[in-house]
Amino acid sequence: SQPRAMMAAPAASPAARSRGNAAAGGGSATSTMLPGPASRGNGGCIDLSTSGLLAHGAGSSVVVSDPRSMQLVCVLPMPSSSATSPASFVTAVRWAPAASASSLAAAEDAAGAEDDHRPLRLAAGDRHGRVAVWDARARAVLRLLSLDESRSVAPGTSGGVQDLCWIHHASGWLLASIHGPSLLCIWETSNNPRVLWMFDASPEYLSCLRRDPFDDRHLCALGLKGFLLSAVPRHDSDISLKEHRIVCGAGDVAELQRLEKDISAPAPAPALAAFPLFAARLCFSPLWRHILYAVYPRELVVFELNYSIALSVATLPRGFGKFTDVMADTDLDLLYCTHADGKLSIWKRKEGEQVHLLHAVEELMPSIGTVVPPPAVLATTIWQSESIFRNIDKQSQDLAHMQSSQSMIFDTKSHQNMYQGTMTYLTSISEDGKIWSWHLTFDKSVSSKKINLGTSNHSDAGTSNPRSNGLDFTIKINLMGQLHLLSSTVTTLAVPSPSLLATVARGGNNPAPAVPLVALGTQNGTIEVVDVLANAVSVSFAVHSSTVRGLRWLGNSRLVSFSYNQVSDKSGGFNNKLIITCLRSGLNRPFRVLQKPERAAIRALRASSSGRYLLIMFRDAPVEVWAMTKNPIMLRSLALPFTVLEWTLPAAPRPSQNASKQSPTSKGALLTH
């Protein structure tokens, strides 16, 4: 079919590259940043490169990590659109495919083409509609693309970025992007960055872009209403388009119509902002040509592109949260679907048909050791690099078998045994700032009478006979590692007193060891202890049920923090909450527990350098002095007419000084103003 709106666009501003490099800010700053958690505002954007590096959006930054070693690699903050406006949320990330050896050799002779052949190029889009092409190794912006500047329109007219996808062309790799609710753009990102094509699919809401694994030139865009667009760039600076239609279920259609009446964000907001709780995703089959899988909140659809027909539709089983994403195993005929309630459903293709049956269900958010309600799973991806290693191993075994003297007899049971000993790796991201690495193993089932439903109790999820469908294996999922980033917005910070002068909190005059730690209080009530040398969260404590308002160290092994909430009844007042946290044992011990609300809220805490004494300052109330022993004791109350209080540091003893003599301020004194 012919495109409804397709046009070329003028080249981007010549200053796009120089401005992008200037905004990068240098690699030294990004290497010492600790990112905050991802949120629903990031749209679940995640991508795993073939080299094994994970990129995901967290606030206005792109976080790059290594899921094998569970280490943070770097943080790439999106450049600000202006000096006064803050950076916008990252809503799409996509690694550029690795260039072949021949293209790298040809690029050495081409002046200025080296940027397109850097090994770690990463594209990131934000809510302001800008796309930054990063060199993740150098931590520098290679290109900063703005559709508003390319079209010479007012900022924000084109809408935010919904998704990104790299496709191949005779001139190299092009970048496809969805802007706003319905605008599909294809960019040239080399020497002269510009928009090559634009296609307006209005009134559709485009949601997802994916590249065909059998043809790097081919991509498909999926809409929330069942619209499916197939696009292939041609050599004559044109593009071939074909439109399809997936018939959505009545439940999804009715829900989308209801959401359109109460739309969260009007145009030109993208689908993730307009309908944050309604997802439509697709993925190509890596084993079957022209076959793709699409999920809507209540349906899993197998679609054939050549005949433009849905081959099968699987409805959402009872007791499951809505579908949020679908991933295809690169070696096995399995589909992995994520759900809004944190479940992972695994679907097996029925032998001889393009019909998928539910085979197993696992939990991506363990019920033990998590808060209630548990944090949401925002994004999940499958490791493609493991498939490369498996294929190399399989081809090596086939070659050794062909060269052997044994007769070549086809084993009819090879398909049944293909799952034996196979492993798959997944990585998920939760909204509490954690990255989870999962290991799935496939083994022969001991009993083939019932479908294995993992650790979940969903007896109504499937009733088919696994013997007739080849479902003769079980799936086990294990947590391999976890990377803990900041769990929430930081509200307060505390550093230990200088270690050469501070003394052990429980008494004694021996200097305490150096502790390169920083304690952070967060908005969700947790305390994060950060190792500044490793740039990582060492330990996290769930201490308060509300925002941590203040935080102090008591020596080098204990923390004291406070929070409060205002009473809403007629009597009014505040409920102040003070808690001591022991870093060694992890125990939280409240003190100064009162039965009734107080007239004044706690204003600040001030701890002496030794951690023996604590000042509790209130709003328009006397200051309390506490001795921080095993069971804290209030020493006195001081009605001090000061606005600022701070302890002085004890004087460092001199070698010539008698050990029994101490300076007047060694036990702690106050500076006031």
C-alpha positions as CSV (number, residue, x, y, z in Angstrom):
1,S,0.0,0.0,0.0
2,Q,1.1,3.6,-0.6
3,P,2.2,5.7,2.3
4,R,-0.2,8.3,3.6
5,A,2.4,10.9,4.5
6,M,6.0,10.6,3.7
7,M,8.5,13.3,3.1
8,A,12.2,14.2,3.3
9,A,13.5,16.7,5.8
10,P,16.3,19.2,5.7
11,A,19.6,18.4,7.3
12,A,20.0,19.0,11.0
13,S,21.8,22.0,12.4
14,P,25.5,21.9,11.6
15,A,26.2,22.6,15.2
16,A,24.5,19.4,16.3
17,R,27.7,17.4,16.6
18,S,29.8,20.1,18.3
19,R,27.0,21.0,20.7
20,G,26.5,17.3,21.5
21,N,30.2,16.8,22.3
22,A,30.2,19.9,24.5
23,A,27.2,18.6,26.4
24,A,28.8,15.3,27.2
25,G,30.8,16.7,30.1
26,G,33.7,14.4,29.9
27,G,34.1,10.8,31.0
28,S,35.6,11.4,34.4
29,A,32.4,12.9,35.8
30,T,30.1,10.1,34.5
31,S,32.4,7.4,35.9
32,T,31.7,8.5,39.5
33,M,28.0,9.0,39.2
34,L,25.6,6.6,41.0
35,P,22.2,6.6,39.2
36,G,18.8,6.6,40.7
37,P,16.1,4.0,40.0
38,A,14.2,3.6,36.8
39,S,10.5,4.6,36.8
40,R,7.4,4.2,34.7
41,G,8.3,7.6,33.2
42,N,11.2,5.8,31.4
43,G,8.8,3.6,29.5
44,G,10.6,0.4,30.4
45,C,13.4,1.1,27.9
46,I,16.2,-1.5,28.0
47,D,18.6,-3.1,25.5
48,L,21.4,-5.6,25.7
49,S,24.3,-5.4,23.2
50,T,25.8,-8.5,21.5
51,S,28.9,-7.9,23.6
52,G,26.9,-8.3,26.8
53,L,26.5,-4.7,28.0
54,L,23.1,-3.6,29.4
55,A,21.7,-0.2,28.9
56,H,18.5,1.1,30.5
57,G,16.9,4.5,31.2
58,A,16.9,5.8,34.7
59,G,15.5,9.3,35.1
60,S,17.3,11.6,32.7
61,S,20.3,9.3,32.4
62,V,21.3,6.1,30.6
63,V,22.8,3.5,32.9
64,V,25.3,1.1,31.3
65,S,26.1,-2.1,33.3
66,D,27.6,-5.5,32.9
67,P,25.0,-8.2,33.9
68,R,27.6,-10.9,34.0
69,S,29.8,-9.4,36.7
70,M,26.9,-7.3,38.1
71,Q,29.0,-4.1,38.0
72,L,28.1,-0.5,37.0
73,V,30.1,0.5,33.9
74,C,29.1,4.2,33.5
75,V,26.2,6.6,33.6
76,L,25.5,8.8,30.5
77,P,23.4,11.8,31.4
78,M,21.3,13.3,28.7
79,P,22.4,16.8,27.7
80,S,20.0,19.6,28.8
81,S,18.0,21.3,26.1
82,S,19.0,24.7,27.5
83,A,20.9,26.2,30.3
84,T,17.8,26.8,32.4
85,S,15.7,23.7,31.7
86,P,16.6,20.3,33.3
87,A,17.3,17.2,31.2
88,S,14.2,15.2,30.3
89,F,13.5,11.5,31.1
90,V,15.1,8.9,28.8
91,T,12.4,6.9,27.1
92,A,14.2,4.8,24.5
93,V,17.7,3.2,24.3
94,R,19.2,1.0,21.5
95,W,22.7,-0.3,20.9
96,A,24.0,0.1,17.3
97,P,24.8,-3.3,15.7
98,A,28.5,-4.1,15.5
99,A,30.2,-3.2,12.2
100,S,31.7,-6.1,10.2
101,A,35.4,-6.4,9.6
102,S,35.1,-5.4,6.0
103,S,33.2,-2.2,6.8
104,L,35.7,-1.3,9.5
105,A,38.5,-1.7,7.0
106,A,36.7,0.4,4.5
107,A,36.0,3.1,7.1
108,E,39.7,3.6,7.7
109,D,40.0,5.1,4.2
110,A,36.9,7.2,4.5
111,A,37.5,10.6,6.1
112,G,35.0,11.5,8.8
113,A,33.2,8.1,8.8
114,E,34.9,6.7,11.8
115,D,32.0,7.7,14.1
116,D,29.7,5.2,12.4
117,H,32.0,2.3,13.0
118,R,32.8,2.8,16.7
119,P,32.2,-0.5,18.5
120,L,29.9,0.9,21.3
121,R,27.5,3.3,19.8
122,L,24.3,3.8,21.7
123,A,21.2,5.8,20.8
124,A,19.0,7.3,23.5
125,G,15.8,9.3,23.1
126,D,14.0,11.5,25.6
127,R,10.7,13.1,26.4
128,H,11.8,16.4,24.7
129,G,12.0,14.5,21.3
130,R,15.8,14.6,21.1
131,V,18.0,11.6,20.2
132,A,21.6,11.4,21.5
133,V,24.0,9.0,19.8
134,W,26.7,8.2,22.3
135,D,30.1,6.6,22.1
136,A,29.8,4.6,25.3
137,R,33.5,3.8,25.4
138,A,34.5,7.4,25.3
139,R,31.3,8.6,27.1
140,A,30.8,11.3,24.6
141,V,27.9,12.4,22.5
142,L,28.6,11.9,18.8
143,R,25.3,13.3,17.5
144,L,22.5,15.2,19.1
145,L,19.5,15.0,16.9
146,S,16.4,17.2,17.3
147,L,13.4,16.7,15.1
148,D,12.0,20.1,16.1
149,E,15.2,21.8,14.7
150,S,15.1,19.7,11.6
151,R,11.6,20.7,10.9
152,S,12.2,24.3,12.0
153,V,9.2,24.2,14.4
154,A,8.8,25.3,18.0
155,P,10.3,23.1,20.7
156,G,8.1,20.3,21.8
157,T,6.0,20.3,18.6
158,S,7.2,16.9,17.4
159,G,6.6,15.1,20.7
160,G,8.8,12.8,22.8
161,V,10.6,9.7,21.6
162,Q,8.6,6.4,22.0
163,D,11.1,3.9,20.6
164,L,14.3,3.5,18.5
165,C,15.6,0.9,16.1
166,W,18.7,0.6,13.9
167,I,18.2,-0.7,10.3
168,H,20.8,-1.3,7.5
169,H,21.1,0.6,4.3
170,A,23.6,0.8,1.4
171,S,25.1,3.9,3.1
172,G,25.4,2.2,6.5
173,W,23.2,1.9,9.6
174,L,20.2,4.2,9.8
175,L,18.3,5.1,13.0
176,A,14.5,4.8,13.0
177,S,12.5,6.6,15.7
178,I,8.9,7.1,16.8
179,H,8.1,10.7,17.8
180,G,4.9,11.7,19.4
181,P,1.9,9.5,19.0
182,S,2.2,8.6,15.3
183,L,5.3,10.0,13.6
184,L,7.9,7.5,12.3
185,C,11.3,9.0,11.3
186,I,14.4,7.4,9.7
187,W,17.7,9.3,10.4
188,E,21.0,9.5,8.8
189,T,23.5,9.8,11.7
190,S,26.8,10.0,9.8
191,N,28.6,13.1,8.7
192,N,25.5,15.0,7.8
193,P,22.8,14.1,10.3
194,R,19.3,14.6,8.9
195,V,15.9,13.0,8.6
196,L,15.6,10.9,5.4
197,W,12.0,9.9,5.7
198,M,9.0,10.8,7.8
199,F,5.7,8.9,7.9
200,D,2.6,10.0,9.8
201,A,0.4,7.1,10.9
202,S,-2.2,9.4,12.5
203,P,-4.7,8.6,14.1
204,E,-2.8,5.5,15.2
205,Y,-0.7,5.4,18.4
206,L,2.7,3.8,17.5
207,S,4.2,1.9,20.3
208,C,7.0,-0.3,19.3
209,L,9.8,-0.7,16.7
210,R,11.7,-3.9,15.9
211,R,14.2,-5.1,13.2
212,D,13.8,-8.3,11.3
213,P,16.6,-10.8,12.2
214,F,16.5,-12.3,8.7
215,D,16.7,-8.9,6.9
216,D,18.6,-6.0,8.6
217,R,16.8,-3.6,6.2
218,H,13.4,-4.5,7.4
219,L,11.6,-3.1,10.4
220,C,8.0,-3.2,11.7
221,A,6.1,-0.7,13.8
222,L,3.2,-1.7,16.0
223,G,0.3,0.5,17.1
224,L,-2.0,0.3,20.1
225,K,-5.0,-0.3,17.9
226,G,-3.6,-3.2,15.9
227,F,-1.9,-1.1,13.2
228,L,1.2,-2.8,11.9
229,L,3.6,-1.0,9.5
230,S,6.3,-2.9,7.5
231,A,9.1,-0.7,6.1
232,V,12.2,-1.5,4.0
233,P,14.6,1.3,2.8
234,R,15.6,1.1,-0.9
235,H,18.8,2.0,-2.7
236,D,17.1,4.9,-4.6
237,S,16.6,7.0,-1.4
238,D,13.1,5.8,-1.1
239,I,11.3,3.5,1.3
240,S,8.9,0.6,0.7
241,L,5.9,0.5,3.0
242,K,3.2,-2.0,3.6
243,E,0.4,-1.7,6.1
244,H,-1.2,-4.6,8.0
245,R,-4.0,-4.9,10.6
246,I,-4.0,-7.1,13.7
247,V,-7.6,-7.6,15.0
248,C,-7.4,-6.8,18.7
249,G,-9.7,-8.5,21.3
250,A,-12.9,-6.8,22.4
251,G,-11.5,-6.3,26.0
252,D,-8.4,-4.4,24.8
253,V,-10.4,-2.3,22.3
254,A,-12.9,-1.3,25.1
255,E,-10.1,-0.5,27.5
256,L,-8.3,1.7,25.0
257,Q,-11.5,3.6,24.1
258,R,-12.0,4.3,27.8
259,L,-8.4,5.5,28.3
260,E,-8.7,7.8,25.3
261,K,-11.6,9.6,27.0
262,D,-9.4,10.2,30.1
263,I,-6.0,10.5,28.3
264,S,-3.1,11.1,30.6
265,A,-1.2,13.4,28.3
266,P,-2.6,15.1,25.2
267,A,-0.8,15.2,21.8
268,P,2.0,15.3,20.9
269,A,2.8,13.1,23.8
270,P,3.9,9.6,22.8
271,A,2.0,6.4,23.7
272,L,4.0,5.7,26.8
273,A,3.0,9.1,28.3
274,A,-0.6,9.1,27.0
275,F,-1.4,5.5,28.0
276,P,1.2,4.4,30.6
277,L,-0.7,1.3,31.7
278,F,-1.6,0.0,28.2
279,A,1.3,-1.8,26.4
280,A,1.6,-3.2,22.9
281,R,4.9,-5.0,22.0
282,L,6.2,-7.2,19.2
283,C,9.2,-9.3,18.4
284,F,10.3,-11.2,15.3
285,S,10.7,-14.9,15.4
286,P,14.5,-15.8,15.2
287,L,13.6,-19.2,13.9
288,W,10.7,-18.7,11.5
289,R,10.9,-16.2,8.6
290,H,8.0,-13.7,8.2
291,I,6.6,-14.7,11.6
292,L,6.3,-12.1,14.4
293,Y,4.7,-12.2,17.9
294,A,2.6,-9.3,19.3
295,V,1.2,-8.9,22.7
296,Y,-1.6,-6.7,23.9
297,P,-2.8,-6.4,27.5
298,R,-5.0,-9.5,27.1
299,E,-3.7,-11.3,24.0
300,L,-0.7,-13.0,22.5
301,V,-0.9,-13.0,18.7
302,V,1.2,-15.0,16.1
303,F,1.2,-13.0,12.9
304,E,2.4,-14.0,9.4
305,L,3.6,-11.0,7.3
306,N,3.6,-12.5,3.8
307,Y,-0.1,-13.4,4.0
308,S,-1.0,-10.6,6.5
309,I,-2.9,-12.9,8.7
310,A,-3.0,-13.9,12.4
311,L,-2.1,-17.6,12.7
312,S,-3.1,-18.0,16.3
313,V,-4.3,-16.0,19.3
314,A,-3.7,-17.0,22.9
315,T,-5.7,-15.1,25.5
316,L,-4.4,-14.0,28.9
317,P,-4.8,-16.9,31.4
318,R,-6.9,-16.3,34.5
319,G,-5.1,-15.0,37.5
320,F,-2.3,-13.4,35.5
321,G,-1.5,-9.7,35.2
322,K,-1.7,-8.1,31.8
323,F,0.9,-8.8,29.2
324,T,3.6,-6.1,29.1
325,D,6.3,-7.5,26.7
326,V,7.2,-10.6,24.7
327,M,10.7,-12.1,23.9
328,A,11.6,-15.0,21.6
329,D,14.3,-17.4,22.5
330,T,17.0,-17.3,19.8
331,D,17.6,-21.1,19.8
332,L,14.5,-22.8,21.4
333,D,11.0,-22.5,20.1
334,L,9.9,-20.7,23.3
335,L,8.3,-17.3,24.0
336,Y,8.9,-15.4,27.3
337,C,6.1,-13.0,28.2
338,T,6.3,-10.6,31.1
339,H,3.2,-9.5,33.1
340,A,2.2,-6.4,35.0
341,D,2.2,-8.4,38.3
342,G,5.9,-9.4,37.9
343,K,5.3,-12.9,36.5
344,L,7.2,-14.5,33.6
345,S,5.2,-16.9,31.5
346,I,6.9,-19.3,29.2
347,W,5.1,-20.5,26.1
348,K,6.0,-23.5,23.9
349,R,5.1,-23.9,20.3
350,K,2.9,-26.9,19.5
351,E,4.5,-29.4,17.2
352,G,3.5,-28.8,13.6
353,E,1.5,-25.6,14.2
354,Q,2.1,-22.0,14.9
355,V,0.2,-22.3,18.2
356,H,1.8,-21.6,21.5
357,L,0.7,-23.2,24.8
358,L,1.6,-22.0,28.3
359,H,4.3,-24.3,29.7
360,A,5.7,-22.6,32.9
361,V,5.3,-19.6,35.1
362,E,8.0,-18.0,37.2
363,E,8.3,-15.0,39.5
364,L,10.6,-12.1,38.6
365,M,10.0,-10.5,42.0
366,P,10.6,-12.9,44.9
367,S,7.9,-12.9,47.5
368,I,10.5,-13.4,50.3
369,G,12.7,-10.5,51.3
370,T,10.7,-7.8,49.5
371,V,8.4,-5.1,50.8
372,V,4.6,-5.2,50.6
373,P,3.5,-4.2,48.1
374,P,6.5,-5.4,46.1
375,P,8.2,-3.1,43.6
376,A,7.1,-3.4,40.0
377,V,9.2,-5.1,37.3
378,L,9.7,-2.4,34.7
379,A,11.7,-4.1,32.0
380,T,13.1,-7.5,31.0
381,T,15.5,-8.6,28.2
382,I,17.0,-11.9,27.0
383,W,20.7,-12.4,26.5
384,Q,21.5,-12.8,22.8
385,S,25.2,-13.3,23.3
386,E,24.6,-16.7,24.9
387,S,22.9,-17.9,21.7
388,I,26.1,-17.0,19.8
389,F,28.2,-19.2,22.1
390,R,25.6,-22.1,21.8
391,N,25.6,-21.9,18.0
392,I,29.4,-22.0,17.9
393,D,29.4,-25.0,20.2
394,K,26.7,-26.8,18.2
395,Q,28.4,-26.2,14.9
396,S,31.7,-27.4,16.3
397,Q,30.0,-30.6,17.5
398,D,28.3,-31.1,14.1
399,L,31.6,-30.6,12.3
400,A,33.3,-33.2,14.6
401,H,30.5,-35.6,14.0
402,M,30.7,-35.2,10.2
403,Q,34.5,-35.9,10.2
404,S,34.1,-39.0,12.4
405,S,33.8,-42.4,10.9
406,Q,30.4,-43.0,12.3
407,S,27.5,-43.3,9.8
408,M,25.3,-40.3,9.3
409,I,21.9,-41.4,10.6
410,F,19.3,-38.8,11.4
411,D,18.1,-39.0,15.0
412,T,14.3,-38.5,15.2
413,K,14.5,-37.9,18.9
414,S,16.9,-35.0,18.5
415,H,14.1,-32.5,18.6
416,Q,12.8,-34.0,21.9
417,N,16.3,-33.8,23.4
418,M,17.1,-30.3,22.2
419,Y,16.1,-28.7,25.5
420,Q,18.2,-31.1,27.7
421,G,20.9,-29.1,29.5
422,T,20.1,-25.8,27.6
423,M,20.4,-22.5,29.5
424,T,19.0,-19.1,29.0
425,Y,19.8,-15.9,30.8
426,L,17.4,-13.0,31.4
427,T,17.9,-9.6,33.0
428,S,15.1,-7.6,34.7
429,I,14.9,-4.1,36.2
430,S,12.7,-3.2,39.1
431,E,11.5,0.2,40.3
432,D,13.5,0.0,43.5
433,G,16.8,0.5,41.7
434,K,17.8,-3.2,41.4
435,I,19.1,-5.1,38.3
436,W,18.3,-8.9,38.5
437,S,20.2,-11.5,36.6
438,W,18.3,-14.8,36.1
439,H,19.4,-18.2,34.9
440,L,16.9,-20.6,33.3
441,T,17.7,-24.3,32.8
442,F,15.8,-26.9,30.9
443,D,15.7,-30.5,31.9
444,K,13.7,-33.6,31.1
445,S,10.5,-33.8,33.1
446,V,10.2,-36.6,35.7
447,S,6.5,-36.7,35.2
448,S,4.8,-35.7,31.9
449,K,1.3,-35.8,33.2
450,K,0.9,-32.1,34.1
451,I,2.4,-28.9,32.8
452,N,5.0,-27.5,35.1
453,L,3.8,-24.1,36.4
454,G,7.0,-23.2,38.2
455,T,6.6,-21.8,41.7
456,S,3.2,-20.3,41.1
457,N,-0.1,-22.0,41.8
458,H,-2.1,-21.5,38.6
459,S,-3.8,-24.8,38.0
460,D,-6.2,-23.3,35.4
461,A,-3.4,-21.9,33.2
462,G,-3.3,-24.9,30.9
463,T,-4.9,-28.4,30.5
464,S,-3.2,-29.8,27.4
465,N,-1.4,-33.1,27.4
466,P,2.4,-32.4,27.3
467,R,3.1,-35.8,25.6
468,S,1.1,-34.9,22.5
469,N,2.7,-31.5,22.3
470,G,6.3,-32.4,23.1
471,L,6.2,-30.6,26.4
472,D,8.5,-33.1,28.1
473,F,10.9,-30.8,30.0
474,T,10.9,-28.7,33.1
475,I,12.2,-25.2,33.6
476,K,14.1,-24.0,36.7
477,I,14.9,-20.3,37.3
478,N,17.7,-19.2,39.6
479,L,18.8,-15.8,40.6
480,M,22.5,-15.4,39.6
481,G,23.2,-11.9,40.8
482,Q,21.8,-8.5,41.7
483,L,23.1,-5.0,41.2
484,H,21.7,-2.5,43.7
485,L,21.6,1.1,42.6
486,L,19.9,3.9,44.5
487,S,16.3,2.9,45.4
488,S,14.7,6.4,45.5
489,T,15.2,10.1,45.4
490,V,17.9,11.2,47.8
491,T,16.7,13.5,50.5
492,T,19.6,13.8,52.9
493,L,23.3,12.8,53.1
494,A,25.8,12.2,56.0
495,V,29.5,11.4,56.0
496,P,31.5,10.1,59.0
497,S,33.6,12.4,61.0
498,P,37.3,12.6,60.0
499,S,38.6,9.2,60.9
500,L,41.9,10.4,62.4
501,L,40.0,12.4,65.1
502,A,36.9,10.3,65.6
503,T,36.8,7.6,68.2
504,V,34.9,4.4,68.4
505,A,31.2,5.0,69.1
506,R,31.0,2.7,72.2
507,G,33.8,4.5,74.0
508,G,37.6,4.5,74.1
509,N,40.1,7.0,72.8
510,N,41.6,4.9,70.0
511,P,41.3,6.4,66.5
512,A,38.7,4.6,64.4
513,P,39.7,3.1,61.0
514,A,39.2,5.0,57.8
515,V,35.7,4.3,56.4
516,P,35.1,5.5,52.8
517,L,31.3,5.4,53.2
518,V,28.5,7.8,52.7
519,A,25.0,7.3,54.1
520,L,22.0,8.5,52.0
521,G,18.5,8.9,53.2
522,T,15.8,8.5,50.5
523,Q,12.3,9.5,49.8
524,N,10.9,6.0,50.3
525,G,12.3,5.6,53.8
526,T,15.4,3.6,53.1
527,I,19.0,4.3,54.0
528,E,21.7,3.5,51.4
529,V,25.3,3.1,52.5
530,V,27.5,3.9,49.5
531,D,31.2,2.9,49.1
532,V,32.6,5.9,47.4
533,L,35.8,4.1,46.3
534,A,33.8,1.4,44.5
535,N,31.0,3.8,43.5
536,A,28.4,1.2,44.5
537,V,25.7,0.7,47.2
538,S,27.3,-1.5,49.9
539,V,24.1,-2.1,51.9
540,S,20.6,-0.9,52.1
541,F,18.3,-0.7,55.1
542,A,14.5,-0.3,55.1
543,V,14.2,1.9,58.1
544,H,11.3,4.4,57.9
545,S,7.8,4.2,56.3
546,S,8.1,7.8,55.1
547,T,10.7,10.2,53.8
548,V,14.0,10.3,55.8
549,R,14.3,13.9,57.0
550,G,17.7,13.8,58.7
551,L,20.6,11.4,59.1
552,R,23.8,11.4,61.1
553,W,26.7,9.0,61.8
554,L,27.3,7.8,65.4
555,G,31.0,6.9,65.0
556,N,31.7,4.6,62.1
557,S,29.3,1.7,62.8
558,R,25.9,3.3,63.7
559,L,23.5,5.7,62.1
560,V,20.7,7.7,63.6
561,S,17.9,9.0,61.4
562,F,14.5,10.6,61.8
563,S,11.2,11.1,60.0
564,Y,7.9,12.6,60.9
565,N,4.3,12.8,59.7
566,Q,1.7,15.4,60.6
567,V,-1.5,14.2,62.4
568,S,-4.6,15.0,60.4
569,D,-7.2,15.0,63.2
570,K,-8.4,18.0,65.2
571,S,-5.7,17.8,67.8
572,G,-3.0,18.1,65.2
573,G,0.7,17.8,66.0
574,F,3.5,15.6,64.7
575,N,4.6,12.0,65.1
576,N,8.4,12.0,65.3
577,K,10.2,8.8,64.7
578,L,13.9,8.3,65.7
579,I,15.8,5.1,64.8
580,I,19.3,3.9,65.4
581,T,20.6,1.5,62.7
582,C,23.6,-0.8,63.4
583,L,25.7,-1.4,60.2
584,R,27.2,-4.6,61.6
585,S,24.0,-6.4,62.6
586,G,21.5,-4.6,60.4
587,L,19.1,-4.0,63.3
588,N,16.9,-1.0,63.6
589,R,16.2,0.2,67.2
590,P,13.8,3.0,67.8
591,F,14.2,5.3,70.8
592,R,12.4,8.3,72.3
593,V,9.1,6.6,71.5
594,L,6.1,8.7,72.6
595,Q,2.5,7.6,72.8
596,K,1.0,11.0,71.7
597,P,1.8,13.4,68.9
598,E,4.1,16.3,69.7
599,R,3.5,20.0,69.1
600,A,6.7,20.5,67.2
601,A,8.4,18.4,64.5
602,I,12.1,17.5,64.6
603,R,14.2,20.0,62.7
604,A,17.7,18.5,62.6
605,L,20.1,16.1,64.3
606,R,23.7,17.0,65.4
607,A,26.0,14.1,66.6
608,S,29.3,14.6,68.3
609,S,32.4,13.4,66.4
610,S,32.7,10.4,68.8
611,G,29.1,9.5,68.4
612,R,28.6,9.6,72.2
613,Y,26.2,12.6,72.3
614,L,23.3,13.7,70.1
615,L,21.4,17.0,69.9
616,I,17.8,16.8,68.7
617,M,16.6,20.2,67.4
618,F,12.9,21.0,67.2
619,R,10.9,23.7,65.5
620,D,10.1,26.3,68.1
621,A,10.9,24.0,71.0
622,P,13.9,23.3,73.4
623,V,16.9,21.3,72.2
624,E,17.3,17.8,73.7
625,V,20.8,16.4,74.6
626,W,21.0,12.6,74.5
627,A,23.8,10.2,75.6
628,M,23.9,7.6,72.8
629,T,24.7,4.5,74.9
630,K,23.3,1.1,74.3
631,N,20.0,2.4,75.7
632,P,20.0,6.1,74.8
633,I,19.4,8.4,77.8
634,M,18.2,12.1,77.6
635,L,20.6,14.2,79.7
636,R,18.9,17.6,79.6
637,S,16.8,20.0,77.6
638,L,18.2,23.3,76.5
639,A,16.1,26.3,75.6
640,L,18.8,27.8,73.4
641,P,18.1,31.0,71.4
642,F,20.1,29.9,68.4
643,T,19.2,28.9,64.9
644,V,22.4,26.9,64.1
645,L,24.2,24.4,66.3
646,E,27.3,22.2,65.5
647,W,29.7,20.2,67.5
648,T,33.4,21.1,67.3
649,L,36.0,18.4,66.4
650,P,38.3,17.2,69.3
651,A,41.8,18.5,69.2
652,A,44.3,16.0,67.8
653,P,46.8,14.9,70.6
654,R,50.4,15.8,70.0
655,P,53.2,13.2,70.5
656,S,54.9,15.4,73.2
657,Q,51.7,15.8,75.1
658,N,51.0,13.7,78.2
659,A,48.4,11.0,77.3
660,S,46.4,11.9,80.5
661,K,46.0,15.5,79.4
662,Q,43.3,16.5,77.1
663,S,42.3,19.7,75.5
664,P,39.2,21.4,76.9
665,T,37.2,20.5,73.7
666,S,38.2,16.9,73.5
667,K,35.0,15.6,75.0
668,G,32.9,17.7,72.7
669,A,31.8,21.3,72.7
670,L,29.2,23.3,70.8
671,L,29.5,26.1,68.3
672,T,26.4,28.2,68.1
673,H,25.1,31.1,66.2
